[in-house]
Amino acid sequence: MKKIKVLHIVGAMYPGGMENFIMNIYENIDREKFCFDFAVHSMKENDYEPRIRELGGKVFLLPRMTGHPMDNLAKLRKIVNEEEYDIVIRHTANALVAPQLWAARKEKAITVCHSHNETDPKKFVHFLFRPMLVSNADIRLACSENAGKWMYGNKDFRIINNAIDLNKFEFKEEKKQKVVDEFHLEGKHIYGHIANYIASKNHSFLMDIFSEIAKLDDKAVLICLGEGELKAETVQKAAELGISDKVIFTGIRHDAQNFMSAFETMIFPSFFEGLPLTLVEAQVAGLPILMSDTITDKVIVTKGLVEAKALSDGAADWAKRAVEIREKNEGASRSCQRESIREHGYDLEQLVRWYEGFLESVVKP
């Protein structure tokens, strides 16, 4: 039986919400029926490239659109033509990628745009390219209602819930102990954050918050997972605030599920998001979350674990509330609210079966 060939176009396959979403599907999809390959614009140490190849996929490196647009489009057309992809899916936060959908369409591929964010700093170019994107996307997907409206305006789109393996992220004492042992944190109160270092994640404010937490809780430590262009700036900010000895920058980790069990409170003060999968993963682990009220409440899929707070409340107020949340939940059971999470459509098994049916229906209408 001929496989359905799918090319995913992304910036990079570096672990993050969007990338984890794609890999969760790839790990669990029927690879006898579906072939997933990837076109990326950068490759970095600890990204998903080795795992993609291990699963049988190919990874193509494209010149950057911003620096070499014509080379990018020419190489993309060559790849789509030679590999004969049935479907090309562009995962993106803005419409600047519209010419890539046009290029894939020229090579007779079915084009899909998947919106993973509800806003982006590149607003001018986004609105400039949005009409082209809408007209060259045969199918329009989004991770949330707001992400769809941002990307497609008043055009129709389908919402695809991010989803996760519930068993993988469920709280386990042994997962917590692995982190405690590795970083020598016995007796410490562990606050956590998981996100790549980009402007939307608001790491500078996170450092301000934790600086205030450290004044209230002398056993507090903060663990930050991720990499990115603003990491050095964030490390410098921690040094300036005098909290470097209390903040652990782990870089990219492929065992985030262990940290979800080790964290006692997750702090997530983003300026904006699409629908952050990390926060759903945290809820699977029964982890209390203090997040900014700029994040859609659609991410709340459990009872009693998530609290939203205004960024304008300031670092001291955020810190006070974070400490109160940790103290309130100290010693509490960390159970997984499976039925509630499934009812909201975040079970990975359900998503994979849907995705398989979706791909088949696209190629064989």
MARFI-204379 format. One line per 10 residues: their letters; for each residue x, y, z of C-alpha. Coordinates in Angstrom, 2 decimals. Example, Ala and Ser with C-alpha at 12.3 -4.5 7.8 and 13.67 -1.06 7.14 Angstrom:
REM residues 2
AS = 12.30:-4.50:7.80  13.67:-1.06:7.14
***
This chain:
REM residues 365
MKKIKVLHIV = 0.00:0.00:0.00  1.35:3.41:-0.98  2.12:5.60:2.00  0.64:9.08:2.33  3.67:11.39:2.24  3.58:14.49:4.42  6.17:17.27:4.60  6.10:19.42:7.73  7.75:22.85:7.35  8.97:24.46:10.58
GAMYPGGMEN = 11.60:26.90:11.77  13.47:24.15:13.62  12.65:20.87:15.33  13.97:22.08:18.66  11.83:20.86:21.60  8.99:23.30:22.24  5.20:23.31:22.25  4.70:23.20:18.48  7.53:20.75:17.89  6.39:18.47:20.70
FIMNIYENID = 2.90:18.44:19.18  4.27:17.21:15.84  6.57:14.63:17.43  3.82:13.28:19.68  1.82:12.49:16.55  4.84:11.13:14.66  5.82:8.80:17.50  2.33:7.28:17.62  0.97:7.44:14.07  0.83:4.31:11.89
REKFCFDFAV = 4.15:4.71:10.06  3.23:1.86:7.72  0.57:4.15:6.27  2.06:7.62:6.73  5.48:9.08:5.98  6.48:12.26:7.85  9.45:14.31:6.62  10.58:17.73:7.77  11.90:20.90:6.14  13.67:23.08:8.72
HSMKENDYEP = 15.49:26.39:8.63  18.05:25.57:11.30  19.50:22.50:13.01  20.79:22.60:16.56  22.31:20.25:19.06  19.69:18.30:21.04  16.94:18.88:18.48  14.66:16.12:17.21  16.62:15.35:14.03  18.20:12.08:15.28
RIRELGGKVF = 14.85:10.79:16.51  13.14:11.74:13.23  15.71:9.76:11.26  15.43:6.85:13.70  11.69:6.73:13.00  12.36:6.67:9.24  11.85:10.34:8.39  14.02:12.73:6.39  15.11:16.22:7.43  15.86:18.87:4.79
LLPRMTGHPM = 17.65:22.13:5.61  16.27:25.21:3.82  17.93:28.64:3.50  16.17:31.15:5.73  13.16:32.88:4.17  14.16:36.27:5.58  17.70:36.24:4.17  17.35:34.16:1.00  13.69:34.03:-0.03  14.22:32.96:-3.65
DNLAKLRKIV = 16.69:30.22:-2.70  14.29:29.05:-0.01  11.36:28.75:-2.40  13.43:27.15:-5.17  14.80:24.48:-2.84  11.37:23.85:-1.33  9.82:23.37:-4.78  12.61:20.97:-5.71  12.08:18.90:-2.54  8.30:18.73:-2.95
NEEEYDIVIR = 8.64:17.80:-6.62  11.32:15.15:-6.23  9.87:13.53:-3.11  6.31:13.69:-4.47  4.62:14.79:-1.25  0.86:14.45:-1.06  0.49:17.05:1.68  2.67:19.97:2.83  1.90:21.38:6.29  3.36:24.73:7.30
HTANALVAPQ = 3.38:25.21:11.10  3.68:28.88:11.94  2.94:31.83:14.23  2.58:34.42:11.43  1.68:34.74:7.75  5.18:35.63:6.53  5.46:31.98:5.41  2.71:32.39:2.77  5.12:32.12:-0.21  6.11:28.63:0.95
LWAARKEKAI = 2.50:27.48:0.67  2.38:29.02:-2.81  5.57:27.14:-3.75  4.24:23.80:-2.48  0.98:24.35:-4.33  2.89:24.96:-7.56  4.24:21.41:-7.20  0.70:19.98:-6.88  0.83:19.28:-3.15  -2.22:19.80:-0.95
TVCHSHNETD = -1.31:22.71:1.33  -2.18:22.99:5.00  -1.40:25.90:7.33  -1.40:25.20:11.06  -1.52:28.30:13.28  0.21:27.79:16.62  -0.06:31.26:18.17  -2.64:33.97:18.63  -0.34:36.92:17.92  3.27:37.67:16.98
PKKFVHFLFR = 5.67:40.64:17.16  5.84:40.77:13.32  2.34:42.24:13.06  2.93:44.48:10.03  4.31:41.71:7.80  1.74:39.29:9.16  -1.19:41.39:8.00  0.62:42.18:4.76  1.01:38.48:3.89  -2.24:37.17:5.40
PMLVSNADIR = -4.33:37.42:2.19  -1.69:35.43:0.30  -1.55:32.82:3.05  -5.31:32.39:3.15  -5.54:31.99:-0.63  -2.72:29.42:-0.78  -3.74:27.24:2.17  -6.10:24.54:0.93  -6.84:23.63:4.54  -6.57:25.92:7.57
LACSENAGKW = -5.89:24.57:11.07  -5.34:26.31:14.42  -4.54:25.32:17.99  -7.28:27.62:19.35  -10.07:29.99:18.31  -7.86:33.05:18.83  -4.95:31.50:16.93  -7.28:30.81:14.00  -8.71:34.34:13.92  -5.19:35.78:14.11
MYGNKDFRII = -3.98:33.73:11.17  -7.04:33.62:8.93  -9.27:36.55:9.89  -12.91:35.73:9.09  -12.10:32.67:6.95  -13.09:29.18:8.07  -10.60:27.00:9.97  -10.54:23.84:12.09  -9.35:23.80:15.70  -6.96:20.93:16.47
NNAIDLNKFE = -6.35:20.41:20.16  -2.80:19.75:21.22  -2.64:16.44:23.05  -0.30:14.45:25.22  0.41:10.97:26.52  -1.34:10.95:29.89  0.71:8.05:31.22  3.97:9.80:30.37  3.21:12.97:32.36  1.26:11.55:35.29
FKEEKKQKVV = 2.93:12.34:38.64  5.28:9.72:40.01  7.39:10.03:43.15  10.32:8.30:41.41  10.29:10.92:38.62  10.51:13.68:41.23  13.33:11.92:43.04  15.42:11.68:39.86  15.41:15.49:39.58  16.00:16.01:43.30
DEFHLEGKHI = 18.97:13.66:43.22  20.48:15.03:40.01  20.45:18.65:41.22  20.88:17.96:44.98  17.57:19.59:45.94  16.54:17.58:48.98  14.51:19.85:51.28  14.18:22.60:48.66  10.93:24.14:47.39  11.01:23.77:43.63
YGHIANYIAS = 9.36:26.35:41.38  9.51:25.72:37.65  9.23:27.06:34.13  9.47:25.27:30.77  9.78:27.33:27.59  12.32:28.36:25.01  13.87:31.78:25.53  11.88:34.00:23.18  10.31:37.39:23.83  6.73:36.16:24.25
KNHSFLMDIF = 7.67:33.97:27.24  8.62:37.02:29.36  11.64:35.48:31.10  12.85:38.85:32.39  9.68:39.23:34.45  10.02:35.60:35.57  13.41:36.49:37.07  11.86:39.50:38.82  9.13:37.26:40.25  11.57:34.68:41.52
SEIAKLDDKA = 13.80:37.34:43.04  10.79:38.30:45.18  9.95:34.64:45.91  13.49:34.13:47.25  12.85:36.90:49.78  9.72:35.12:51.03  10.93:31.51:50.83  14.54:30.84:51.79  14.27:27.24:50.52  13.10:28.28:47.06
VLICLGEGEL = 14.85:27.25:43.86  13.73:27.90:40.29  14.37:25.40:37.50  14.12:26.68:33.92  14.08:24.24:31.00  14.73:25.49:27.47  17.09:27.21:25.10  16.89:30.21:22.80  18.26:33.54:21.74  17.35:35.30:25.01
KAETVQKAAE = 18.87:32.74:27.35  22.16:34.60:27.92  20.20:37.77:28.68  18.07:35.87:31.19  21.11:34.32:32.89  22.62:37.82:33.13  19.40:39.17:34.67  19.51:36.44:37.34  23.10:37.45:38.14  22.16:41.12:38.41
LGISDKVIFT = 19.34:40.23:40.81  21.69:38.11:42.94  19.71:34.89:42.50  22.10:32.89:40.30  22.74:30.39:43.10  19.00:29.69:43.32  18.18:29.41:39.60  19.03:26.28:37.59  19.17:26.68:33.80  19.06:23.12:32.48
GIRHDAQNFM = 19.00:23.82:28.75  17.00:21.43:26.60  15.86:18.28:28.36  14.08:15.26:26.93  12.72:14.24:30.32  10.37:17.16:30.96  7.88:14.71:32.49  10.27:14.18:35.42  10.48:17.91:36.07  6.68:18.20:36.00
SAFETMIFPS = 6.64:15.77:38.94  9.43:17.62:40.74  8.01:21.15:40.41  5.72:22.29:43.22  4.45:25.37:41.41  4.78:26.33:37.75  5.08:30.05:36.94  4.10:31.04:33.39  3.99:34.84:32.86  3.83:34.90:29.04
FFEGLPLTLV = 2.89:38.04:27.14  0.91:35.87:24.71  0.47:32.24:23.66  -1.57:30.11:21.29  -2.59:27.27:23.54  0.53:26.16:25.44  0.80:22.38:25.55  3.21:22.69:28.48  0.39:23.86:30.71  -1.79:20.89:29.78
EAQVAGLPIL = 1.15:18.57:30.52  1.53:20.25:33.90  -2.12:19.64:34.72  -1.76:15.95:33.82  0.98:15.87:36.48  -1.34:17.54:39.00  0.98:20.55:39.10  -0.42:23.90:40.34  0.07:26.72:37.83  0.20:30.50:38.14
MSDTITDKVI = -0.12:31.93:34.63  -0.70:35.31:33.05  -4.29:36.23:32.21  -3.15:36.91:28.63  -3.25:33.13:28.07  -6.58:31.71:26.91  -8.65:30.01:29.60  -9.21:27.20:27.09  -5.93:25.79:28.44  -7.65:25.05:31.76
VTKGLVEAKA = -8.72:21.40:31.51  -8.81:20.48:35.23  -10.34:21.82:38.42  -8.39:23.73:41.04  -4.91:23.69:39.49  -4.67:26.83:37.35  -4.85:30.45:38.44  -4.58:33.43:36.07  -3.01:36.72:37.13  -2.52:40.09:35.46
LSDGAADWAK = 1.03:40.99:34.43  0.33:44.51:35.67  0.05:43.20:39.25  3.84:43.32:39.50  6.56:40.91:40.55  6.06:41.18:44.32  2.36:40.34:44.06  3.07:37.43:41.71  5.69:36.12:44.12  3.37:36.33:47.12
RAVEIREKNE = 0.68:34.38:45.28  3.15:31.77:43.98  4.39:31.08:47.50  0.81:30.87:48.80  -0.06:28.35:46.08  2.97:26.21:46.91  2.20:26.26:50.64  -1.48:25.47:50.06  -0.63:22.41:47.97  2.28:21.11:50.06
GASRSCQRES = 1.68:17.45:50.77  -1.49:17.34:48.65  -2.22:14.40:46.37  -0.97:14.89:42.78  -3.60:12.88:40.92  -4.28:13.03:37.18  -7.81:14.21:36.30  -7.95:11.87:33.31  -11.63:12.07:32.46  -11.68:15.86:32.49
IREHGYDLEQ = -8.58:16.02:30.30  -10.04:13.50:27.84  -13.37:15.35:27.73  -11.48:18.48:26.66  -9.91:16.54:23.78  -6.30:16.39:24.98  -5.77:12.64:25.02  -2.99:11.72:22.57  -4.53:8.44:21.46  -7.72:10.25:20.41
LVRWYEGFLE = -5.73:12.92:18.56  -3.59:10.43:16.62  -6.64:8.49:15.41  -8.26:11.76:14.33  -5.09:12.91:12.57  -4.82:9.67:10.63  -8.40:10.01:9.46  -7.83:13.65:8.58  -4.78:12.92:6.41  -6.58:10.09:4.63
SVVKP = -9.63:12.26:3.95  -7.45:15.03:2.51  -5.69:12.75:0.04  -8.72:10.58:-0.75  -11.78:12.85:-0.62
***
